[in-house]
Amino acid sequence: MKTANYFLITIAFVASSFLSSCSELTSVEPLPEGSGSATTEERVSAQSTTQEEPNSPQEPTMGQLLTAGNITSYTVEKNRSYGPDKLQNYDLYRPVGTGESVPSVSVVLIHGGGWSLLDKSFLDPVVEEFKKRNVNVTIFNINHRLAGSPGVNFPQIMEDLDLFFEHQQSLKSELNLNDDVVLWGYSSGGHLALTYAYKRKKRFIKSVAAVAAPADLTQPSIYNGIVDDKNRNLTALLLGGTYDQKPEAYQDASPIFEVDGNSVPTVLFYGDNDQIVDDQNQGERLHTALKGRNVKTRFHAVSDATHEMHGKMPGIVNNTINFWKTLN
């Protein structure tokens, strides 16, 4: 069984690994598609074909949207609210281009921290990596209420995501947003992104990207292995009890059990030296489940990477964007 002090690792990740990946790797060549992957596979869901009416306009593909508008910079608005709680807020980054104005794809980032720690600033370096690519995206870097706070467990965090997306959808005209939304999350944020996309099945969510994300909370390495510096079991905080007390809740909150033929295209990144989230038992099993349902998916086992993904974020963002460019 793998165990680790999650709090210490995440703090080290924020303070050094994540920040240095942005400052040190700007001159390093991005990882090519599939680089650092023990397994990189893709399977496309069967799609019915319908005959278009003559002269009917064709919707742009995700790749066409991402590369439209000749984007040169992004504006930023910090701490916009989507709900009444002080943690129901987000940072907004809007693309600025020199070409024709084209509706942008919405990228929603969900931070890590064991569901109960840290905030959206955790992913500021990821925002910067996306901005360096000058893609036509509007970035929402969001907070959610933290597990372990009074009255806050897994259902309440999912309610926060519901509330955020009601808000986000109301901004489509104001922000010139396309219908397409893609989710990106790290660690516990990756778990939330996967779970929300698979359980809620919102028509506008087109894809999910997850980095070092727990996929099966019923595994002992997860429900016993994610603890903080106070020796609190963070999975138990999320679900309001231990696995022995609430096994059904652990299964209900595990995205691997939500996979079906309608799951959205998914790209996964796991470190091959991750001491918290096992790349094979978590990532490869989820990837296999998706393939078994003919869901478009790619799996990247990131070489020489621990849970912190030190120095790997430029390549991860590149491969995420490359995957999204393959979507219709």
N, C-alpha and C positions, 0 to 999 in steps of 0.2 A: 504494500500500500504506500502511495506517495503522500507525504504530508509536508506542509510548509507554513511558515508565518506569512500569511498573505499580506498583512498590513505593512510589514517591513519591506517586502518585495515591491509592493505598489508604490510606496514612498520613494524607494530607490529608483524605481522606474520613472517616476515623475521628475525627481530631482536631477537625475543624471542621464539615464539611458535614453529616455524619450527626447529630452532637450538636446542632448549631444547628437542624436541621430539627425536632427535638423541642421545643426551647426557644422558637423564634421563631414557630412556626406553630400554636401551640395556639389562637390567636384567629382564624386564617384559616379561611374556609369550606372544607370538604372538597371535593375535586374531585367533580363529579357523575359518574354512570356514563358512561364514554366520554370525559370531558373530557380535553383535551390529546392526543387520539388522532387521527392522520391517518387511521387505519383502525381501526375497531372492528367485528369481525364475529363471528358466532356460527353454528355449524352443529351440529345435534344428531344424534348417531348414531341410526340406525334401531334401534328396540327392538321385540322381539317382545312381544306382550301375552298374558298368561295369565289365565284366569278364576280369581278367588279363591274359595275355599270359603266358603259362607255363614257369616257371623259371625266369620270369621278376622280376627285383629288386624292392623292395617296398620302397617308400620314407619314411624316418623317420617321426614320428609324432612330433608335437611341444613339447610335453612332453619329448620325447626321446632326442630331440636336446637340450632342456634346461638343462637336467641332464647329458649330455655327457661331456667327457673330463677331469673329476676330476679337476675342476677349483679351484685354490688356491689364485689367486690375479689378479690384473688388471693393465696394463700399462696406462699412461695418456699422452695425447698431448693436450695442451690448444690452443685455438684461431686459429684453422685451418679454412681457408677460403673456402666458397663455391660460392662466388660471389664478385663483385668489391666493394660493399658498405662496410663500416667499421663494420656494424652490421650483415653482411651476413657471420657469422662465427659460430663455434661450438667447444665444447670440446669432445674429443674422448677417450673412455675407452675400452681397448681390453682385453679379457680374457687370462689368462696364466694358463695352466694346466699341470698335470703330466701324463695324459693319452694320448691316441691316439688323434691326431689333428682332430677335427670335425668342420665343418663350423658352425659358430655361428648365432643366431638369432639377428637381429638388433632391438634395442629399441631406439625410437626417443622421446626425452623429449621436451615439449614445455612449457615455463614458463608462469606464471600469471603476473598480473599487469595492468588489465584493457585495454589491447591491446596497451597501450601508455606509460607504465612505466616499470621500472625494466629491468632485463636482465637474462641471463642463470644462473648466480650465485645464483639466487633465488632457483634453484632446486638442488644445490650442496648437501644439506642434503638428497634429494631423491636418488641421485646417490649413496651416501654412503649406504643407506638402500638396494639398489639393490646389491651393492658389497658384503654386509654382507651375502647374500644368496648364493654366489658362484655359480651362474647359468651361463650357457654358452651363454652369451649375449655380443654383442658389443654395447656400449651405446653412442649415439650421443645426447649431451645436446646442443640444438641449440638456437641461437638468430634469431630474424627477425627484419626488420625495424619497427619502432613504429608509430602507428596511430597518426595523428596530426602533424607529421613532414611534411615539404613541399612535396606535391605530394604523400603522403602515406596515403591510406585508405584501406579498406578491400580488394579490388582487388589486390593491390600491395603486401599485406602480403601473399595472396594466391599465387601470382607469386613467392615470396620468397620461399615458400614451394615447388613449382614446381622446382625451380632452385636447391634447396637443394637435392631433390630426384633424379634429373638428376645426380648430383654429387655423391650422395650416391650409386646409381646403378653402376656408373663407377668404384667404389672401390671394387666390389665384389671379384674379383680375388686377388687383393693386400691385402685385409684384411681378406680373407678366410671367406666370408659371405655366409650364406645360402640365399635362395630366400626369406625367410620369414622376413617381417618387421612388427613390432607392434608399435602403437603410444600410448603415455601416456602424458596427459596434466592436469594442475591444473588451475581452474577458467577460465580466458580468454584463457589460453593455452589449456584447455580441450575443450572449445568451438571451437577453431581452429582445434584441432585434430579431433573432431567429424565431423565438417563441411568438412574438407579436405577429410577425409576417405569416407564420404557419397557422396560428390559431384564429386570428381575426379575419384573414383572407379579404383584405380591402382591395377593391378592384384597381385602385391607383398605385398600389405597391407593386413594382415591377421586378424588384430584385433585392437580395440581401447579401451583404458581405460581413463575415464574422472572423475576428482575429482572436485566437486563443480562448475560444468560447466553450464553457461547459455545455454539453449537448444532452447528457443523460445524468440527471441529479440523483438517480437511484443507485449510482455506483459508489461504493465505500470511499474510493479515493477522492470523490467530490464531497459527499455529505459528512465525511470526517476530516477532510484535508484542507478546507478553506477556513482558516481562523485568523484572528487579528492579534495585536500585541497584548490584549487583555484576555487572551485565550477564549474569546467568544467564537462560537461556531456560527459563521456568517450565513451558511445555508439554512441552519435552523432559525436564524433571525428572519430570513426571507420568508420562510414557510410557517413560522409560528409554532415550531416544535421539531423534535428530532425525527429522523427517518423511522425509527421504531414506533414512534407515536403516531406519525401521519404518512405512512408510505404512499397512500393514494395521492396526497398533495404533491409529493416529490415526482411522481409519474406525470401528474397533470401539468407540472411546470417544466417538463423536459421536452424540448423541441423534437427530439428524435422520435417520440411517440406520436407526433402530430403530422408527420410526413405523409402525404398522399399524392395522387397524380395531379392535383391542382396546386401544389406548393410552387412558390416562385423560384426562378433561377437563382442559384446560390453559389457563391465563391467563398472558400474556406482557407484559412491560414493557421497552421499550427507549428510551433517550434519543436524540432526533433529532440531537444534537450529540456523541454518544459517539465518542471518538477511539480506543477500544480494541476495542469490540464493535459492529460495524456493524449498525444497526437493520434495514436492508434485506437485506443479504447473510446475516445470521444470523437475526434475529427474524422478518422477513416470510417468508423461505423456510421456516422451521419452521412458521409459522402456515399457509402454503399447503399444506405437506405434510400437516398434520393435517386441514385442510378436505378435501383430496383423498381422505382415508380416512374421511370423515364422522365425525370426532372433534369433540366439542363444544369450541370454542376461542374465545378473545377475544384480540385483539392491541391493545396500547396503545403508540403512538409518542408518547412523553412530550415535549411541546413544550419547547424551550429547556433541555433536560437533557443533561448530559454523563454520563460513566460514574459519577460520584459521586452522581447524582440529588439534588443539593443542593436542599433545600426541597420535594422531591416525595414524601417518604415518607408523610405523612398521606393524600394522595390515593391512593397505591399500595395502602396497607393497606385503605382504604375500598373501592376497586374490587376488591381480592382477596376481601374478605368478601362483597361484593355478588354476585360470580361464584359463590362457594361456596353462597350462598343459593339459587341457581337449580338446584342439583343435587338429584336424587332421593335 
